[in-house]
């Protein structure tokens, strides 16, 4: 994003230099019966897949700077 801009000033403060935002979402677009155990399993799978992509997208220096675990 260009310096001094944000797409959501209520959530993310603009910074004085160019920056980027990584927003990852995952969903299923099929109807199915409601079963808590299946939903919890699917949510865990989604979280693992999204985290795998996140770790691929960032470098260790990013994790160190923002307090992530290596």
C-alpha positions in Angstrom: 0.0 0.0 0.0 1.3 3.5 -0.6 2.7 5.5 2.3 0.0 7.2 4.4 -2.9 5.0 3.3 -5.0 2.2 4.9 -8.0 0.3 3.6 -9.6 0.3 7.1 -8.6 3.2 9.4 -10.7 1.6 12.3 -8.5 -1.6 12.2 -5.1 -0.7 10.7 -3.3 2.6 11.2 -1.7 4.2 8.2 2.1 4.3 8.2 4.5 6.8 6.6 6.1 4.3 4.3 4.9 1.8 1.7 3.6 -1.4 3.3 1.5 -4.5 2.6 -1.2 -6.5 4.3 -1.6 -10.2 4.1 -5.2 -11.2 4.6 -5.9 -14.9 4.3 -9.3 -16.5 4.4 -10.6 -19.9 3.7 -14.2 -21.2 3.4 -16.4 -23.9 2.0 -19.4 -23.1 -0.2 -21.5 -26.2 0.2 -24.5 -26.9 2.4 -24.2 -29.6 5.0 -25.6 -30.8 8.3 -24.5 -29.1 11.5 -22.1 -31.3 13.5 -19.9 -29.5 16.0 -17.1 -32.1 15.8 -16.9 -31.9 12.0 -16.9 -28.0 12.1 -14.2 -28.0 14.7 -12.1 -30.4 12.7 -12.6 -28.3 9.5 -11.7 -25.1 11.3 -8.5 -26.7 12.6 -7.7 -27.9 9.1 -8.3 -24.3 7.7 -6.1 -22.8 10.4 -3.3 -25.2 9.6 -3.5 -24.6 5.9 -3.6 -20.8 6.3 -0.6 -20.9 8.8 1.4 -23.0 6.3 0.9 -20.3 3.6 1.7 -17.5 6.1 5.0 -19.2 7.1 5.8 -19.6 3.4 5.1 -15.9 2.8 7.2 -14.4 5.6 10.8 -14.6 6.4 12.4 -15.4 9.8 13.3 -11.7 10.3 9.6 -10.8 10.1 8.8 -13.3 12.8 11.6 -12.1 15.0 10.5 -8.5 14.6 6.9 -9.2 15.5 7.5 -11.7 18.2 6.7 -14.9 16.3 8.3 -18.3 17.1 10.9 -19.7 14.8 
